[in-house]
Amino acid sequence: MKRWPVLMAGPGVPYGVVLGISPWNAGLFTFTIKAAYALAAGNTVIIKPSELAAVASLRYGEILSDILPPGVINVISGLGRDIGDALVSHEKVNKVSLTGSKPTAKAIAHASSSDPKSLIFELGGKSPNIVFADADLEKAANGVLNGIYTPNAGQICAAGSRILIQRSVFEEMLALLKTKMTSPGAVKFGDTLDTANNMGPVANKPQYDKVRAFLARGLEEGAELVFGGRSAGETLLPDQPVFADGYWVEPTLFKTESNQLSICQEEIFGPVAVAIPFDDEAEAIQIANDTEYGLAAGVWTNDLQRAHHMVEKIEAGSVWVNTYAMVGPDLPFGGLKGSGYGTDTVLEYTREKASVINFG
């Protein structure tokens, strides 16, 4: 009997040395996700934390070094232009996973152009949180507020910063959101390691200045302020003296009919959202997809057929229905369009190898 060659693809083999670049807003989470998947796939890992928030990652690396063999996990901190460029362009680094900004992604792509390597980019977002008239508005309101304001003050890439509300319940929903956010004791500003508080500050001075500039720009462009809009040093929330100084920004909601305002198109990365009305599913999808980003989206509805249709049509790497920001190691997380490509999953840290064995 004739014996034919056996053709095989895989199993996946590790890349070797993997570089994970983590942001300042979720350093330990992204450290853990990138390192766990890369290690599970058989790689060794270098983590380069943001220079704005490196201490936790350095300490985490020390703890892991007591568990893992030497050289399996490495944490190297420093400025991106000094450390990041050298790591990205190093000939022994075979894969780079970045959670960060679009400019950083461009710099990495450029730095690795002389020695091409596999890249994962999880970048920014301008995610829509879409509320239909048939939704449970009470639950939707809580989900919308948690999706942008608490506890991270909007400083997450998947923040639901565009709140799309069906026109028939638009004013009702805005009134509900305002009541929930402005009633006494609704927002407790302070260190969020203290469970008595539910909203922290903006992380640093450049980001604080950026958020404040968007607050001014929203009004200049004609958006109407629903609530908030103030920051440290202004007369606001007198029962919370923490506003006397620091990078504190009040939860802010604008409303507008146009999705073309800069507060609707650009990632603010702060506790600032904009509400936009829509009439039907088709318009909700059109508005949701009308940005350069495609990271995440939320849909609030009790119509299962509608939910499936929205999941299919929305251009986003993650779509959550009647919940928001459900992320974890059991789910892939990544974006489309300007939000990047690839996901931090085990298979992303392996590459297929083809083999042909001839027994004849």
TITORSE-624685 format. One line per field, with one value per residue (C-alpha): residue in one letter; y, x, z. Coordinates in steps of 0.1 Angstrom, whole numbers. Each point is the difference from the previous one (the first is absolute). Example, Ala and Ser with C-alpha at 12.3 -4.5 7.8 and 13.67 -1.06 7.14 Angstrom:
BEGIN
res c(a | s) $
py c(-45 | 34) $
px c(123 | 14) $
pz c(78 | -7) $
***
This chain:
BEGIN
res c(m | k | r | w | p | v | l | m | a | g | p | g | v | p | y | g | v | v | l | g | i | s | p | w | n | a | g | l | f | t | f | t | i | k | a | a | y | a | l | a | a | g | n | t | v | i | i | k | p | s | e | l | a | a | v | a | s | l | r | y | g | e | i | l | s | d | i | l | p | p | g | v | i | n | v | i | s | g | l | g | r | d | i | g | d | a | l | v | s | h | e | k | v | n | k | v | s | l | t | g | s | k | p | t | a | k | a | i | a | h | a | s | s | s | d | p | k | s | l | i | f | e | l | g | g | k | s | p | n | i | v | f | a | d | a | d | l | e | k | a | a | n | g | v | l | n | g | i | y | t | p | n | a | g | q | i | c | a | a | g | s | r | i | l | i | q | r | s | v | f | e | e | m | l | a | l | l | k | t | k | m | t | s | p | g | a | v | k | f | g | d | t | l | d | t | a | n | n | m | g | p | v | a | n | k | p | q | y | d | k | v | r | a | f | l | a | r | g | l | e | e | g | a | e | l | v | f | g | g | r | s | a | g | e | t | l | l | p | d | q | p | v | f | a | d | g | y | w | v | e | p | t | l | f | k | t | e | s | n | q | l | s | i | c | q | e | e | i | f | g | p | v | a | v | a | i | p | f | d | d | e | a | e | a | i | q | i | a | n | d | t | e | y | g | l | a | a | g | v | w | t | n | d | l | q | r | a | h | h | m | v | e | k | i | e | a | g | s | v | w | v | n | t | y | a | m | v | g | p | d | l | p | f | g | g | l | k | g | s | g | y | g | t | d | t | v | l | e | y | t | r | e | k | a | s | v | i | n | f | g) $
py c(0 | 34 | 23 | 37 | 28 | 11 | 38 | 18 | 37 | 6 | -3 | 36 | 6 | 29 | 32 | 0 | 34 | 21 | 36 | 13 | 38 | 10 | 34 | 21 | -5 | -38 | -10 | -32 | -12 | 2 | -13 | -31 | -6 | 4 | -20 | -28 | -7 | 3 | -23 | -25 | -1 | -8 | 34 | 21 | 35 | 36 | 25 | 37 | 20 | 36 | 24 | 17 | -31 | -24 | -7 | -26 | -19 | -1 | -13 | -26 | -11 | -5 | -22 | -21 | -4 | -20 | -24 | -3 | -10 | 29 | 18 | -13 | 33 | 33 | 35 | 29 | 36 | 33 | 25 | -13 | 18 | -15 | -35 | -6 | 6 | -22 | -29 | 2 | 1 | -27 | -30 | -25 | 14 | -18 | 13 | 32 | 5 | 36 | 14 | 37 | 29 | 2 | 22 | -26 | -27 | 20 | 4 | -37 | -9 | 24 | -13 | -36 | 7 | -9 | -33 | -10 | -18 | -10 | 28 | 3 | 35 | 7 | 37 | 26 | 1 | 22 | -27 | 4 | -11 | -4 | 1 | -10 | 10 | -36 | -4 | 0 | 37 | -3 | -28 | 18 | 32 | -18 | -18 | 32 | 19 | -28 | -2 | 35 | 16 | -24 | -10 | 9 | 35 | -10 | -10 | -34 | -7 | -16 | 29 | 4 | 37 | 3 | -8 | -6 | 1 | -6 | 32 | -11 | -4 | 25 | 26 | -26 | -17 | 33 | 9 | -34 | 3 | 35 | -10 | -30 | 21 | 32 | -12 | 5 | -27 | -16 | 7 | -4 | 14 | -13 | -28 | -29 | -25 | 13 | -18 | 30 | 19 | -8 | 24 | 9 | 29 | 5 | -17 | 28 | 37 | -4 | -22 | 24 | 29 | -20 | -9 | 36 | 12 | -24 | 14 | 34 | -12 | -18 | 32 | 19 | -25 | 5 | -31 | 5 | -8 | -24 | -2 | 4 | 19 | 13 | -9 | 6 | 36 | 8 | 3 | -34 | -27 | 20 | -31 | -16 | 21 | -23 | 24 | 27 | -14 | -29 | -13 | -3 | 3 | -2 | -27 | 19 | -7 | 20 | -5 | 7 | -10 | -3 | -28 | 22 | 21 | -6 | -13 | -26 | -10 | 3 | -21 | 22 | -26 | 18 | 1 | 17 | -15 | 12 | -10 | -3 | -9 | -25 | -11 | -36 | -29 | 11 | 35 | -14 | -23 | 29 | 23 | -28 | -8 | 36 | 4 | -11 | -24 | -34 | -13 | -7 | 7 | -5 | -8 | 2 | -17 | -27 | -11 | -30 | 2 | 37 | -9 | -25 | 24 | 28 | -24 | -9 | 35 | 20 | 4 | -9 | -27 | -4 | 6 | -5 | -3 | 11 | 3 | 19 | -4 | -38 | -8 | -27 | -28 | -22 | 24 | 15 | 38 | 21 | 25 | 8 | 30 | 26 | -20 | -24 | -37 | -33 | -12 | -11 | -37 | -31 | -7 | 35 | -9 | -30 | -3 | -29 | -22 | -22 | -34 | -27 | -35 | -25 | -36 | -13) $
px c(0 | 13 | 8 | -7 | 18 | -17 | -8 | -3 | -5 | 10 | -2 | 10 | 35 | 11 | 15 | 28 | 4 | -32 | -1 | -31 | -5 | -26 | -17 | -2 | -37 | -2 | 36 | -4 | -30 | 17 | 33 | -19 | -19 | 30 | 24 | -24 | -9 | 36 | 13 | -28 | 11 | 36 | 16 | 21 | -12 | 12 | -24 | 6 | -24 | -9 | 25 | -30 | -9 | 28 | 3 | -28 | 13 | 36 | -13 | -22 | 31 | 19 | -27 | -2 | 38 | -3 | -23 | 13 | 35 | 24 | -5 | -36 | -16 | 20 | -12 | 19 | -12 | 10 | -10 | -14 | 26 | 28 | -12 | -30 | 17 | 30 | -22 | -24 | 29 | 21 | 7 | -9 | -35 | -23 | -34 | -13 | -33 | -10 | -29 | 2 | -5 | 0 | 31 | 19 | -12 | 13 | 34 | 2 | -9 | 27 | 26 | -6 | 1 | 37 | -6 | -37 | -18 | -35 | -20 | -31 | -14 | -29 | -5 | -26 | -38 | -30 | -24 | -38 | -23 | -34 | -33 | -32 | -35 | -9 | 29 | -2 | 9 | 10 | 25 | 11 | 7 | 22 | 19 | 5 | 13 | 23 | 12 | 15 | 2 | 7 | 25 | 26 | -12 | -3 | 36 | -5 | 3 | -34 | -18 | -36 | 6 | -28 | -34 | -25 | -36 | -32 | -18 | -33 | 18 | 28 | -11 | -12 | 33 | 20 | -21 | 7 | 37 | 1 | -19 | 23 | 31 | -9 | -20 | 18 | 26 | -3 | 36 | 27 | 33 | 32 | 25 | -19 | 20 | -24 | -32 | -20 | 10 | -12 | 19 | 37 | 19 | 14 | 35 | 24 | 3 | 2 | -31 | -18 | 8 | -13 | -33 | -5 | 6 | -26 | -25 | 5 | -1 | -33 | -17 | 18 | -13 | -36 | -6 | -24 | 12 | -23 | 21 | 35 | 27 | 20 | 34 | 23 | 1 | -35 | -30 | -16 | -12 | 8 | -5 | 31 | 31 | 22 | -7 | 21 | 30 | 12 | -11 | -37 | -26 | -37 | -19 | -13 | -27 | -6 | -29 | 0 | -17 | 33 | 25 | 26 | 10 | 35 | -14 | -18 | 30 | 31 | 10 | 0 | 10 | -18 | -34 | -17 | -28 | -23 | -37 | -13 | -36 | -9 | -33 | 5 | 24 | 15 | 8 | 14 | 24 | 9 | 9 | 18 | 22 | 7 | 34 | 35 | -1 | -15 | 9 | -32 | -37 | -29 | -36 | -30 | -31 | -25 | -4 | 23 | -3 | 10 | 29 | 14 | -4 | 18 | 29 | 4 | -2 | 20 | 37 | 17 | 22 | -24 | -37 | -18 | -37 | -18 | 34 | 32 | 38 | -2 | 37 | 22 | 24 | -27 | -9 | 21 | 2 | 11 | -12 | -7 | 8 | 20 | -3 | 27 | 2 | 7 | -10 | 18 | -9 | 22 | -2 | 12 | 33 | 6 | 7 | -10 | 26 | -6 | 16 | 0 | 12 | 5 | -1 | 5) $
pz c(0 | -9 | 29 | -6 | 18 | 32 | -1 | 33 | 11 | 36 | 28 | 7 | 11 | 23 | -14 | 26 | 15 | 3 | 10 | 17 | 3 | 26 | 6 | 30 | 6 | 4 | 5 | 21 | -20 | -33 | 15 | 12 | -32 | -23 | 22 | 7 | -36 | -12 | 27 | -6 | -36 | 9 | -4 | 23 | 8 | 3 | 15 | -7 | 22 | -5 | 15 | 16 | 21 | 2 | 38 | 2 | -30 | 14 | 33 | -18 | -19 | 32 | 14 | -32 | 0 | 32 | -18 | -35 | -12 | -7 | -33 | -6 | 11 | -3 | 8 | -15 | 7 | -16 | -25 | -33 | -21 | 20 | 10 | -22 | -33 | 9 | 11 | -30 | -25 | 17 | -22 | 26 | 7 | -23 | 10 | 15 | 17 | 7 | 20 | -5 | -24 | -38 | -1 | 20 | -23 | -30 | 17 | 7 | -35 | -12 | 25 | -10 | -38 | -3 | 16 | -6 | 28 | 10 | 17 | 21 | 4 | 25 | -4 | 9 | -4 | -3 | 10 | -3 | 28 | -18 | 19 | -18 | 12 | 9 | 24 | 38 | 4 | 36 | -7 | -32 | 20 | 25 | -28 | -19 | 30 | 10 | -35 | 0 | 34 | 29 | 13 | -26 | -9 | -36 | -3 | -17 | -37 | -2 | 18 | -13 | -7 | -27 | 15 | -28 | 12 | -20 | -5 | 15 | 34 | -5 | 25 | 25 | -1 | 4 | 30 | 16 | -6 | 14 | 31 | 6 | -4 | 18 | 30 | 34 | 6 | -35 | -8 | 26 | -12 | 14 | 1 | -15 | 21 | 27 | -8 | 14 | -32 | -35 | -22 | -2 | -16 | -34 | 1 | -9 | -9 | -38 | 0 | 23 | -23 | -30 | 17 | 10 | -35 | -13 | 26 | -15 | -36 | 5 | 10 | -28 | -26 | 12 | 21 | 29 | 35 | 19 | 32 | 12 | -19 | 29 | 14 | 29 | 14 | -13 | 23 | -1 | 22 | 32 | 22 | -16 | 10 | -21 | -29 | 16 | -19 | -21 | -34 | 7 | -27 | 6 | -19 | -31 | -26 | -31 | -25 | -37 | -32 | -19 | 2 | -18 | 30 | 13 | 33 | -20 | -23 | 22 | 29 | 31 | 26 | 29 | 16 | -29 | -21 | -26 | -6 | -35 | -10 | -28 | -15 | -10 | -2 | -34 | 14 | 32 | -20 | -23 | 29 | 19 | -29 | -9 | 16 | -8 | 30 | 4 | 34 | 20 | 2 | 23 | -10 | 24 | -12 | 9 | -36 | -6 | -38 | 1 | 23 | -25 | -29 | 19 | 10 | -37 | -14 | 25 | -10 | 33 | 15 | 30 | 1 | 34 | 3 | 32 | 17 | -6 | 1 | 8 | -7 | 13 | -8 | -14 | -28 | -28 | 1 | -29 | -25 | -36 | -22 | 19 | 32 | -12 | -8 | 16 | 35 | 31 | -1 | 1 | -37 | -8 | 18 | -22 | -37 | -22 | -14 | -31 | -3 | -27 | 9 | -29 | 11 | -36) $
***
